[in-house]
């Protein structure tokens, strides 16, 4: 219902990057890790997301350069 349009909006991604650059704690649940991955702050870092249905969400996270763990 528009989640990815808003979650992948550059204004939101910029906010995530700003929080990361200031060392602020960022926590997500379920597919909330996907915008973090898209923002680049999880590049070459460990993270996870929703794993059901053949782990297709984890595959999406991998596409952002994330080291996905279960």
mmJSON file of the N, C-alpha and C atoms, coordinates in Angstrom:
{"data_MODEL":{"atom_site":{
"group_PDB":["ATOM","ATOM","ATOM","ATOM","ATOM","ATOM","ATOM","ATOM","ATOM","ATOM","ATOM","ATOM","ATOM","ATOM","ATOM","ATOM","ATOM","ATOM","ATOM","ATOM","ATOM","ATOM","ATOM","ATOM","ATOM","ATOM","ATOM","ATOM","ATOM","ATOM","ATOM","ATOM","ATOM","ATOM","ATOM","ATOM","ATOM","ATOM","ATOM","ATOM","ATOM","ATOM","ATOM","ATOM","ATOM","ATOM","ATOM","ATOM","ATOM","ATOM","ATOM","ATOM","ATOM","ATOM","ATOM","ATOM","ATOM","ATOM","ATOM","ATOM","ATOM","ATOM","ATOM","ATOM","ATOM","ATOM","ATOM","ATOM","ATOM","ATOM","ATOM","ATOM","ATOM","ATOM","ATOM","ATOM","ATOM","ATOM","ATOM","ATOM","ATOM","ATOM","ATOM","ATOM","ATOM","ATOM","ATOM","ATOM","ATOM","ATOM","ATOM","ATOM","ATOM","ATOM","ATOM","ATOM","ATOM","ATOM","ATOM","ATOM","ATOM","ATOM","ATOM","ATOM","ATOM","ATOM","ATOM","ATOM","ATOM","ATOM","ATOM","ATOM","ATOM","ATOM","ATOM","ATOM","ATOM","ATOM","ATOM","ATOM","ATOM","ATOM","ATOM","ATOM","ATOM","ATOM","ATOM","ATOM","ATOM","ATOM","ATOM","ATOM","ATOM","ATOM","ATOM","ATOM","ATOM","ATOM","ATOM","ATOM","ATOM","ATOM","ATOM","ATOM","ATOM","ATOM","ATOM","ATOM","ATOM","ATOM","ATOM","ATOM","ATOM","ATOM","ATOM","ATOM","ATOM","ATOM","ATOM","ATOM","ATOM","ATOM","ATOM","ATOM","ATOM","ATOM","ATOM","ATOM","ATOM","ATOM","ATOM","ATOM","ATOM","ATOM","ATOM","ATOM","ATOM","ATOM","ATOM","ATOM","ATOM","ATOM","ATOM","ATOM","ATOM","ATOM","ATOM","ATOM","ATOM","ATOM","ATOM","ATOM","ATOM","ATOM","ATOM","ATOM","ATOM","ATOM","ATOM","ATOM","ATOM","ATOM","ATOM","ATOM","ATOM","ATOM","ATOM","ATOM","ATOM","ATOM"],
"id":[1,2,3,4,5,6,7,8,9,10,11,12,13,14,15,16,17,18,19,20,21,22,23,24,25,26,27,28,29,30,31,32,33,34,35,36,37,38,39,40,41,42,43,44,45,46,47,48,49,50,51,52,53,54,55,56,57,58,59,60,61,62,63,64,65,66,67,68,69,70,71,72,73,74,75,76,77,78,79,80,81,82,83,84,85,86,87,88,89,90,91,92,93,94,95,96,97,98,99,100,101,102,103,104,105,106,107,108,109,110,111,112,113,114,115,116,117,118,119,120,121,122,123,124,125,126,127,128,129,130,131,132,133,134,135,136,137,138,139,140,141,142,143,144,145,146,147,148,149,150,151,152,153,154,155,156,157,158,159,160,161,162,163,164,165,166,167,168,169,170,171,172,173,174,175,176,177,178,179,180,181,182,183,184,185,186,187,188,189,190,191,192,193,194,195,196,197,198,199,200,201,202,203,204,205,206,207,208,209,210],
"type_symbol":["N","C","C","N","C","C","N","C","C","N","C","C","N","C","C","N","C","C","N","C","C","N","C","C","N","C","C","N","C","C","N","C","C","N","C","C","N","C","C","N","C","C","N","C","C","N","C","C","N","C","C","N","C","C","N","C","C","N","C","C","N","C","C","N","C","C","N","C","C","N","C","C","N","C","C","N","C","C","N","C","C","N","C","C","N","C","C","N","C","C","N","C","C","N","C","C","N","C","C","N","C","C","N","C","C","N","C","C","N","C","C","N","C","C","N","C","C","N","C","C","N","C","C","N","C","C","N","C","C","N","C","C","N","C","C","N","C","C","N","C","C","N","C","C","N","C","C","N","C","C","N","C","C","N","C","C","N","C","C","N","C","C","N","C","C","N","C","C","N","C","C","N","C","C","N","C","C","N","C","C","N","C","C","N","C","C","N","C","C","N","C","C","N","C","C","N","C","C","N","C","C","N","C","C","N","C","C","N","C","C"],
"label_atom_id":["N","CA","C","N","CA","C","N","CA","C","N","CA","C","N","CA","C","N","CA","C","N","CA","C","N","CA","C","N","CA","C","N","CA","C","N","CA","C","N","CA","C","N","CA","C","N","CA","C","N","CA","C","N","CA","C","N","CA","C","N","CA","C","N","CA","C","N","CA","C","N","CA","C","N","CA","C","N","CA","C","N","CA","C","N","CA","C","N","CA","C","N","CA","C","N","CA","C","N","CA","C","N","CA","C","N","CA","C","N","CA","C","N","CA","C","N","CA","C","N","CA","C","N","CA","C","N","CA","C","N","CA","C","N","CA","C","N","CA","C","N","CA","C","N","CA","C","N","CA","C","N","CA","C","N","CA","C","N","CA","C","N","CA","C","N","CA","C","N","CA","C","N","CA","C","N","CA","C","N","CA","C","N","CA","C","N","CA","C","N","CA","C","N","CA","C","N","CA","C","N","CA","C","N","CA","C","N","CA","C","N","CA","C","N","CA","C","N","CA","C","N","CA","C","N","CA","C","N","CA","C","N","CA","C","N","CA","C","N","CA","C","N","CA","C"],
"label_alt_id":[null,null,null,null,null,null,null,null,null,null,null,null,null,null,null,null,null,null,null,null,null,null,null,null,null,null,null,null,null,null,null,null,null,null,null,null,null,null,null,null,null,null,null,null,null,null,null,null,null,null,null,null,null,null,null,null,null,null,null,null,null,null,null,null,null,null,null,null,null,null,null,null,null,null,null,null,null,null,null,null,null,null,null,null,null,null,null,null,null,null,null,null,null,null,null,null,null,null,null,null,null,null,null,null,null,null,null,null,null,null,null,null,null,null,null,null,null,null,null,null,null,null,null,null,null,null,null,null,null,null,null,null,null,null,null,null,null,null,null,null,null,null,null,null,null,null,null,null,null,null,null,null,null,null,null,null,null,null,null,null,null,null,null,null,null,null,null,null,null,null,null,null,null,null,null,null,null,null,null,null,null,null,null,null,null,null,null,null,null,null,null,null,null,null,null,null,null,null,null,null,null,null,null,null,null,null,null,null,null,null],
"label_comp_id":["UNK","UNK","UNK","UNK","UNK","UNK","UNK","UNK","UNK","UNK","UNK","UNK","UNK","UNK","UNK","UNK","UNK","UNK","UNK","UNK","UNK","UNK","UNK","UNK","UNK","UNK","UNK","UNK","UNK","UNK","UNK","UNK","UNK","UNK","UNK","UNK","UNK","UNK","UNK","UNK","UNK","UNK","UNK","UNK","UNK","UNK","UNK","UNK","UNK","UNK","UNK","UNK","UNK","UNK","UNK","UNK","UNK","UNK","UNK","UNK","UNK","UNK","UNK","UNK","UNK","UNK","UNK","UNK","UNK","UNK","UNK","UNK","UNK","UNK","UNK","UNK","UNK","UNK","UNK","UNK","UNK","UNK","UNK","UNK","UNK","UNK","UNK","UNK","UNK","UNK","UNK","UNK","UNK","UNK","UNK","UNK","UNK","UNK","UNK","UNK","UNK","UNK","UNK","UNK","UNK","UNK","UNK","UNK","UNK","UNK","UNK","UNK","UNK","UNK","UNK","UNK","UNK","UNK","UNK","UNK","UNK","UNK","UNK","UNK","UNK","UNK","UNK","UNK","UNK","UNK","UNK","UNK","UNK","UNK","UNK","UNK","UNK","UNK","UNK","UNK","UNK","UNK","UNK","UNK","UNK","UNK","UNK","UNK","UNK","UNK","UNK","UNK","UNK","UNK","UNK","UNK","UNK","UNK","UNK","UNK","UNK","UNK","UNK","UNK","UNK","UNK","UNK","UNK","UNK","UNK","UNK","UNK","UNK","UNK","UNK","UNK","UNK","UNK","UNK","UNK","UNK","UNK","UNK","UNK","UNK","UNK","UNK","UNK","UNK","UNK","UNK","UNK","UNK","UNK","UNK","UNK","UNK","UNK","UNK","UNK","UNK","UNK","UNK","UNK","UNK","UNK","UNK","UNK","UNK","UNK"],
"label_asym_id":["A","A","A","A","A","A","A","A","A","A","A","A","A","A","A","A","A","A","A","A","A","A","A","A","A","A","A","A","A","A","A","A","A","A","A","A","A","A","A","A","A","A","A","A","A","A","A","A","A","A","A","A","A","A","A","A","A","A","A","A","A","A","A","A","A","A","A","A","A","A","A","A","A","A","A","A","A","A","A","A","A","A","A","A","A","A","A","A","A","A","A","A","A","A","A","A","A","A","A","A","A","A","A","A","A","A","A","A","A","A","A","A","A","A","A","A","A","A","A","A","A","A","A","A","A","A","A","A","A","A","A","A","A","A","A","A","A","A","A","A","A","A","A","A","A","A","A","A","A","A","A","A","A","A","A","A","A","A","A","A","A","A","A","A","A","A","A","A","A","A","A","A","A","A","A","A","A","A","A","A","A","A","A","A","A","A","A","A","A","A","A","A","A","A","A","A","A","A","A","A","A","A","A","A","A","A","A","A","A","A"],
"label_entity_id":["1","1","1","1","1","1","1","1","1","1","1","1","1","1","1","1","1","1","1","1","1","1","1","1","1","1","1","1","1","1","1","1","1","1","1","1","1","1","1","1","1","1","1","1","1","1","1","1","1","1","1","1","1","1","1","1","1","1","1","1","1","1","1","1","1","1","1","1","1","1","1","1","1","1","1","1","1","1","1","1","1","1","1","1","1","1","1","1","1","1","1","1","1","1","1","1","1","1","1","1","1","1","1","1","1","1","1","1","1","1","1","1","1","1","1","1","1","1","1","1","1","1","1","1","1","1","1","1","1","1","1","1","1","1","1","1","1","1","1","1","1","1","1","1","1","1","1","1","1","1","1","1","1","1","1","1","1","1","1","1","1","1","1","1","1","1","1","1","1","1","1","1","1","1","1","1","1","1","1","1","1","1","1","1","1","1","1","1","1","1","1","1","1","1","1","1","1","1","1","1","1","1","1","1","1","1","1","1","1","1"],
"label_seq_id":[1,1,1,2,2,2,3,3,3,4,4,4,5,5,5,6,6,6,7,7,7,8,8,8,9,9,9,10,10,10,11,11,11,12,12,12,13,13,13,14,14,14,15,15,15,16,16,16,17,17,17,18,18,18,19,19,19,20,20,20,21,21,21,22,22,22,23,23,23,24,24,24,25,25,25,26,26,26,27,27,27,28,28,28,29,29,29,30,30,30,31,31,31,32,32,32,33,33,33,34,34,34,35,35,35,36,36,36,37,37,37,38,38,38,39,39,39,40,40,40,41,41,41,42,42,42,43,43,43,44,44,44,45,45,45,46,46,46,47,47,47,48,48,48,49,49,49,50,50,50,51,51,51,52,52,52,53,53,53,54,54,54,55,55,55,56,56,56,57,57,57,58,58,58,59,59,59,60,60,60,61,61,61,62,62,62,63,63,63,64,64,64,65,65,65,66,66,66,67,67,67,68,68,68,69,69,69,70,70,70],
"pdbx_PDB_ins_code":[null,null,null,null,null,null,null,null,null,null,null,null,null,null,null,null,null,null,null,null,null,null,null,null,null,null,null,null,null,null,null,null,null,null,null,null,null,null,null,null,null,null,null,null,null,null,null,null,null,null,null,null,null,null,null,null,null,null,null,null,null,null,null,null,null,null,null,null,null,null,null,null,null,null,null,null,null,null,null,null,null,null,null,null,null,null,null,null,null,null,null,null,null,null,null,null,null,null,null,null,null,null,null,null,null,null,null,null,null,null,null,null,null,null,null,null,null,null,null,null,null,null,null,null,null,null,null,null,null,null,null,null,null,null,null,null,null,null,null,null,null,null,null,null,null,null,null,null,null,null,null,null,null,null,null,null,null,null,null,null,null,null,null,null,null,null,null,null,null,null,null,null,null,null,null,null,null,null,null,null,null,null,null,null,null,null,null,null,null,null,null,null,null,null,null,null,null,null,null,null,null,null,null,null,null,null,null,null,null,null],
"Cartn_x":[0.825,0.0,0.867,1.861,2.711,3.92,4.134,5.252,6.576,6.846,8.149,8.291,7.199,7.273,7.759,7.224,7.635,8.955,9.116,10.315,11.567,11.411,12.551,12.647,11.831,11.882,13.233,13.87,15.209,15.242,14.166,14.147,14.272,13.612,13.694,15.075,15.594,16.917,17.987,17.828,18.759,18.701,17.51,17.347,18.052,17.92,18.6,20.108,20.622,22.069,22.529,21.711,22.039,22.108,21.126,21.147,22.41,22.732,23.915,25.187,25.292,26.5,26.68,25.603,25.67,25.791,25.856,26.007,24.757,23.603,22.349,21.966,21.288,20.814,19.644,19.698,18.617,18.181,16.91,16.392,15.158,14.995,13.83,13.308,12.119,11.562,11.049,10.94,10.403,11.122,10.41,11.046,11.552,11.541,12.075,13.556,14.252,15.68,15.912,14.905,15.086,15.407,14.723,15.119,16.528,16.911,18.279,19.27,18.959,19.817,19.891,18.747,18.7,19.475,19.469,20.169,21.682,22.157,23.591,24.242,23.529,24.164,24.479,23.892,24.178,25.164,25.743,26.674,27.83,28.024,29.068,28.895,27.67,27.381,26.389,26.31,25.368,23.992,22.965,21.579,20.688,19.443,18.482,17.118,16.23,14.86,13.986,12.751,11.739,12.304,12.171,12.81,11.86,10.584,9.64,9.481,8.726,8.453,9.752,10.558,11.826,12.819,12.688,13.631,13.81,12.768,12.912,13.194,12.75,13.082,14.562,15.104,16.532,17.344,16.852,17.536,17.519,16.409,16.345,17.405,17.533,18.512,19.93,20.205,21.526,21.844,20.829,21.03,21.549,21.372,21.861,23.254,23.909,25.26,25.335,24.258,24.18,24.609,25.352,25.703,24.543,23.641,22.416,22.705,22.175,22.263,20.851,20.674,19.372,19.343],
"Cartn_y":[-1.189,0.0,1.249,1.271,2.442,2.417,1.307,1.242,1.574,0.93,1.119,2.495,3.079,4.444,5.401,5.272,6.142,5.688,4.38,3.855,4.082,4.118,4.321,5.76,6.634,8.046,8.62,9.359,9.883,10.741,11.442,12.251,11.363,10.213,9.282,8.623,8.23,7.615,8.586,9.85,10.876,10.978,10.896,10.938,9.746,8.572,7.385,7.6,8.117,8.376,9.392,10.392,11.418,10.806,9.984,9.306,8.466,7.719,6.857,7.684,8.786,9.612,10.239,10.41,10.967,9.9,8.624,7.535,7.212,7.637,7.363,5.896,5.345,3.967,3.903,2.942,2.725,1.27,1.037,-0.316,-0.474,-1.656,-1.929,-3.321,-3.603,-4.946,-5.327,-6.62,-7.188,-6.608,-6.03,-5.51,-4.074,-3.565,-2.234,-2.118,-3.259,-3.244,-2.891,-3.057,-2.793,-1.327,-0.351,1.036,1.334,0.704,0.891,0.36,-0.799,-1.359,-0.469,0.015,0.885,2.178,2.674,3.924,3.77,2.527,2.275,2.13,2.4,2.355,0.933,-0.063,-1.446,-2.11,-1.342,-1.904,-2.6,-3.872,-4.713,-4.903,-4.761,-4.991,-6.136,-6.743,-7.832,-7.271,-7.921,-7.546,-8.707,-8.619,-9.629,-8.993,-9.747,-9.313,-10.545,-10.342,-11.378,-12.521,-13.757,-14.888,-15.9,-15.736,-16.712,-16.549,-17.462,-17.441,-17.439,-18.442,-18.627,-17.489,-16.792,-15.745,-14.656,-14.366,-13.368,-11.969,-11.66,-10.353,-10.301,-11.416,-11.45,-11.291,-11.849,-11.678,-10.207,-9.529,-8.09,-7.345,-7.707,-7.053,-7.293,-8.498,-8.812,-7.924,-7.595,-6.744,-5.362,-4.972,-3.669,-3.771,-4.928,-5.093,-5.455,-6.0,-6.361,-7.817,-8.106,-9.473,-10.041,-10.742,-11.22,-12.442,-12.403,-13.527,-13.894,-15.149,-15.577,-15.362],
"Cartn_z":[0.0,0.0,0.0,-0.836,-0.936,-0.021,0.707,1.642,0.964,-0.159,-0.796,-1.43,-1.867,-2.396,-1.316,-0.121,0.974,1.591,1.776,2.424,1.586,0.268,-0.62,-1.125,-0.578,-0.941,-0.504,-1.369,-1.082,0.178,0.498,1.725,2.956,2.938,4.064,4.116,2.963,2.915,3.42,3.104,3.577,5.103,5.672,7.122,7.775,7.187,7.706,7.688,6.571,6.458,7.501,7.746,8.741,10.144,10.491,11.788,11.915,10.866,10.895,11.063,10.343,10.419,11.8,12.518,13.872,14.95,14.516,15.471,16.253,15.755,16.454,16.275,17.25,17.173,16.202,15.301,14.337,14.48,14.748,14.893,14.006,13.449,12.615,12.917,12.434,12.504,11.123,10.906,9.668,8.454,7.503,6.289,6.46,7.675,7.93,7.643,7.547,7.214,5.747,4.908,3.481,3.181,3.762,3.528,4.05,5.156,5.646,4.627,4.072,3.042,1.824,1.385,0.202,0.44,1.677,1.983,1.914,2.019,1.98,3.336,4.415,5.737,6.191,5.53,5.895,4.937,4.048,3.077,3.793,3.453,4.059,5.563,6.05,7.465,7.577,8.753,8.994,9.326,8.756,9.046,8.628,8.999,8.575,8.381,7.816,7.584,7.479,7.17,6.987,6.155,6.646,5.98,5.351,5.481,4.935,3.425,2.825,1.376,0.57,0.829,0.112,0.332,1.418,1.824,0.769,0.015,-1.046,-0.505,0.701,1.289,1.661,2.125,2.421,1.137,0.059,-1.23,-1.649,-1.399,-1.69,-0.878,0.377,1.242,0.729,0.262,-0.299,-1.5,-2.283,-3.459,-3.085,-1.826,-1.345,-0.737,-0.887,-0.372,1.098,1.633,3.042,3.223,4.277,4.641,5.467,4.812,5.45,6.318,7.533,8.471,8.91,9.297,9.832,11.32],
"occupancy":[1.0,1.0,1.0,1.0,1.0,1.0,1.0,1.0,1.0,1.0,1.0,1.0,1.0,1.0,1.0,1.0,1.0,1.0,1.0,1.0,1.0,1.0,1.0,1.0,1.0,1.0,1.0,1.0,1.0,1.0,1.0,1.0,1.0,1.0,1.0,1.0,1.0,1.0,1.0,1.0,1.0,1.0,1.0,1.0,1.0,1.0,1.0,1.0,1.0,1.0,1.0,1.0,1.0,1.0,1.0,1.0,1.0,1.0,1.0,1.0,1.0,1.0,1.0,1.0,1.0,1.0,1.0,1.0,1.0,1.0,1.0,1.0,1.0,1.0,1.0,1.0,1.0,1.0,1.0,1.0,1.0,1.0,1.0,1.0,1.0,1.0,1.0,1.0,1.0,1.0,1.0,1.0,1.0,1.0,1.0,1.0,1.0,1.0,1.0,1.0,1.0,1.0,1.0,1.0,1.0,1.0,1.0,1.0,1.0,1.0,1.0,1.0,1.0,1.0,1.0,1.0,1.0,1.0,1.0,1.0,1.0,1.0,1.0,1.0,1.0,1.0,1.0,1.0,1.0,1.0,1.0,1.0,1.0,1.0,1.0,1.0,1.0,1.0,1.0,1.0,1.0,1.0,1.0,1.0,1.0,1.0,1.0,1.0,1.0,1.0,1.0,1.0,1.0,1.0,1.0,1.0,1.0,1.0,1.0,1.0,1.0,1.0,1.0,1.0,1.0,1.0,1.0,1.0,1.0,1.0,1.0,1.0,1.0,1.0,1.0,1.0,1.0,1.0,1.0,1.0,1.0,1.0,1.0,1.0,1.0,1.0,1.0,1.0,1.0,1.0,1.0,1.0,1.0,1.0,1.0,1.0,1.0,1.0,1.0,1.0,1.0,1.0,1.0,1.0,1.0,1.0,1.0,1.0,1.0,1.0],
"B_iso_or_equiv":[0.0,0.0,0.0,0.0,0.0,0.0,0.0,0.0,0.0,0.0,0.0,0.0,0.0,0.0,0.0,0.0,0.0,0.0,0.0,0.0,0.0,0.0,0.0,0.0,0.0,0.0,0.0,0.0,0.0,0.0,0.0,0.0,0.0,0.0,0.0,0.0,0.0,0.0,0.0,0.0,0.0,0.0,0.0,0.0,0.0,0.0,0.0,0.0,0.0,0.0,0.0,0.0,0.0,0.0,0.0,0.0,0.0,0.0,0.0,0.0,0.0,0.0,0.0,0.0,0.0,0.0,0.0,0.0,0.0,0.0,0.0,0.0,0.0,0.0,0.0,0.0,0.0,0.0,0.0,0.0,0.0,0.0,0.0,0.0,0.0,0.0,0.0,0.0,0.0,0.0,0.0,0.0,0.0,0.0,0.0,0.0,0.0,0.0,0.0,0.0,0.0,0.0,0.0,0.0,0.0,0.0,0.0,0.0,0.0,0.0,0.0,0.0,0.0,0.0,0.0,0.0,0.0,0.0,0.0,0.0,0.0,0.0,0.0,0.0,0.0,0.0,0.0,0.0,0.0,0.0,0.0,0.0,0.0,0.0,0.0,0.0,0.0,0.0,0.0,0.0,0.0,0.0,0.0,0.0,0.0,0.0,0.0,0.0,0.0,0.0,0.0,0.0,0.0,0.0,0.0,0.0,0.0,0.0,0.0,0.0,0.0,0.0,0.0,0.0,0.0,0.0,0.0,0.0,0.0,0.0,0.0,0.0,0.0,0.0,0.0,0.0,0.0,0.0,0.0,0.0,0.0,0.0,0.0,0.0,0.0,0.0,0.0,0.0,0.0,0.0,0.0,0.0,0.0,0.0,0.0,0.0,0.0,0.0,0.0,0.0,0.0,0.0,0.0,0.0,0.0,0.0,0.0,0.0,0.0,0.0],
"pdbx_formal_charge":[null,null,null,null,null,null,null,null,null,null,null,null,null,null,null,null,null,null,null,null,null,null,null,null,null,null,null,null,null,null,null,null,null,null,null,null,null,null,null,null,null,null,null,null,null,null,null,null,null,null,null,null,null,null,null,null,null,null,null,null,null,null,null,null,null,null,null,null,null,null,null,null,null,null,null,null,null,null,null,null,null,null,null,null,null,null,null,null,null,null,null,null,null,null,null,null,null,null,null,null,null,null,null,null,null,null,null,null,null,null,null,null,null,null,null,null,null,null,null,null,null,null,null,null,null,null,null,null,null,null,null,null,null,null,null,null,null,null,null,null,null,null,null,null,null,null,null,null,null,null,null,null,null,null,null,null,null,null,null,null,null,null,null,null,null,null,null,null,null,null,null,null,null,null,null,null,null,null,null,null,null,null,null,null,null,null,null,null,null,null,null,null,null,null,null,null,null,null,null,null,null,null,null,null,null,null,null,null,null,null],
"auth_seq_id":[1,1,1,2,2,2,3,3,3,4,4,4,5,5,5,6,6,6,7,7,7,8,8,8,9,9,9,10,10,10,11,11,11,12,12,12,13,13,13,14,14,14,15,15,15,16,16,16,17,17,17,18,18,18,19,19,19,20,20,20,21,21,21,22,22,22,23,23,23,24,24,24,25,25,25,26,26,26,27,27,27,28,28,28,29,29,29,30,30,30,31,31,31,32,32,32,33,33,33,34,34,34,35,35,35,36,36,36,37,37,37,38,38,38,39,39,39,40,40,40,41,41,41,42,42,42,43,43,43,44,44,44,45,45,45,46,46,46,47,47,47,48,48,48,49,49,49,50,50,50,51,51,51,52,52,52,53,53,53,54,54,54,55,55,55,56,56,56,57,57,57,58,58,58,59,59,59,60,60,60,61,61,61,62,62,62,63,63,63,64,64,64,65,65,65,66,66,66,67,67,67,68,68,68,69,69,69,70,70,70],
"auth_comp_id":["UNK","UNK","UNK","UNK","UNK","UNK","UNK","UNK","UNK","UNK","UNK","UNK","UNK","UNK","UNK","UNK","UNK","UNK","UNK","UNK","UNK","UNK","UNK","UNK","UNK","UNK","UNK","UNK","UNK","UNK","UNK","UNK","UNK","UNK","UNK","UNK","UNK","UNK","UNK","UNK","UNK","UNK","UNK","UNK","UNK","UNK","UNK","UNK","UNK","UNK","UNK","UNK","UNK","UNK","UNK","UNK","UNK","UNK","UNK","UNK","UNK","UNK","UNK","UNK","UNK","UNK","UNK","UNK","UNK","UNK","UNK","UNK","UNK","UNK","UNK","UNK","UNK","UNK","UNK","UNK","UNK","UNK","UNK","UNK","UNK","UNK","UNK","UNK","UNK","UNK","UNK","UNK","UNK","UNK","UNK","UNK","UNK","UNK","UNK","UNK","UNK","UNK","UNK","UNK","UNK","UNK","UNK","UNK","UNK","UNK","UNK","UNK","UNK","UNK","UNK","UNK","UNK","UNK","UNK","UNK","UNK","UNK","UNK","UNK","UNK","UNK","UNK","UNK","UNK","UNK","UNK","UNK","UNK","UNK","UNK","UNK","UNK","UNK","UNK","UNK","UNK","UNK","UNK","UNK","UNK","UNK","UNK","UNK","UNK","UNK","UNK","UNK","UNK","UNK","UNK","UNK","UNK","UNK","UNK","UNK","UNK","UNK","UNK","UNK","UNK","UNK","UNK","UNK","UNK","UNK","UNK","UNK","UNK","UNK","UNK","UNK","UNK","UNK","UNK","UNK","UNK","UNK","UNK","UNK","UNK","UNK","UNK","UNK","UNK","UNK","UNK","UNK","UNK","UNK","UNK","UNK","UNK","UNK","UNK","UNK","UNK","UNK","UNK","UNK","UNK","UNK","UNK","UNK","UNK","UNK"],
"auth_asym_id":["A","A","A","A","A","A","A","A","A","A","A","A","A","A","A","A","A","A","A","A","A","A","A","A","A","A","A","A","A","A","A","A","A","A","A","A","A","A","A","A","A","A","A","A","A","A","A","A","A","A","A","A","A","A","A","A","A","A","A","A","A","A","A","A","A","A","A","A","A","A","A","A","A","A","A","A","A","A","A","A","A","A","A","A","A","A","A","A","A","A","A","A","A","A","A","A","A","A","A","A","A","A","A","A","A","A","A","A","A","A","A","A","A","A","A","A","A","A","A","A","A","A","A","A","A","A","A","A","A","A","A","A","A","A","A","A","A","A","A","A","A","A","A","A","A","A","A","A","A","A","A","A","A","A","A","A","A","A","A","A","A","A","A","A","A","A","A","A","A","A","A","A","A","A","A","A","A","A","A","A","A","A","A","A","A","A","A","A","A","A","A","A","A","A","A","A","A","A","A","A","A","A","A","A","A","A","A","A","A","A"],
"auth_atom_id":["N","CA","C","N","CA","C","N","CA","C","N","CA","C","N","CA","C","N","CA","C","N","CA","C","N","CA","C","N","CA","C","N","CA","C","N","CA","C","N","CA","C","N","CA","C","N","CA","C","N","CA","C","N","CA","C","N","CA","C","N","CA","C","N","CA","C","N","CA","C","N","CA","C","N","CA","C","N","CA","C","N","CA","C","N","CA","C","N","CA","C","N","CA","C","N","CA","C","N","CA","C","N","CA","C","N","CA","C","N","CA","C","N","CA","C","N","CA","C","N","CA","C","N","CA","C","N","CA","C","N","CA","C","N","CA","C","N","CA","C","N","CA","C","N","CA","C","N","CA","C","N","CA","C","N","CA","C","N","CA","C","N","CA","C","N","CA","C","N","CA","C","N","CA","C","N","CA","C","N","CA","C","N","CA","C","N","CA","C","N","CA","C","N","CA","C","N","CA","C","N","CA","C","N","CA","C","N","CA","C","N","CA","C","N","CA","C","N","CA","C","N","CA","C","N","CA","C","N","CA","C","N","CA","C","N","CA","C","N","CA","C","N","CA","C"],
"pdbx_PDB_model_num":[1,1,1,1,1,1,1,1,1,1,1,1,1,1,1,1,1,1,1,1,1,1,1,1,1,1,1,1,1,1,1,1,1,1,1,1,1,1,1,1,1,1,1,1,1,1,1,1,1,1,1,1,1,1,1,1,1,1,1,1,1,1,1,1,1,1,1,1,1,1,1,1,1,1,1,1,1,1,1,1,1,1,1,1,1,1,1,1,1,1,1,1,1,1,1,1,1,1,1,1,1,1,1,1,1,1,1,1,1,1,1,1,1,1,1,1,1,1,1,1,1,1,1,1,1,1,1,1,1,1,1,1,1,1,1,1,1,1,1,1,1,1,1,1,1,1,1,1,1,1,1,1,1,1,1,1,1,1,1,1,1,1,1,1,1,1,1,1,1,1,1,1,1,1,1,1,1,1,1,1,1,1,1,1,1,1,1,1,1,1,1,1,1,1,1,1,1,1,1,1,1,1,1,1,1,1,1,1,1,1]
}}}
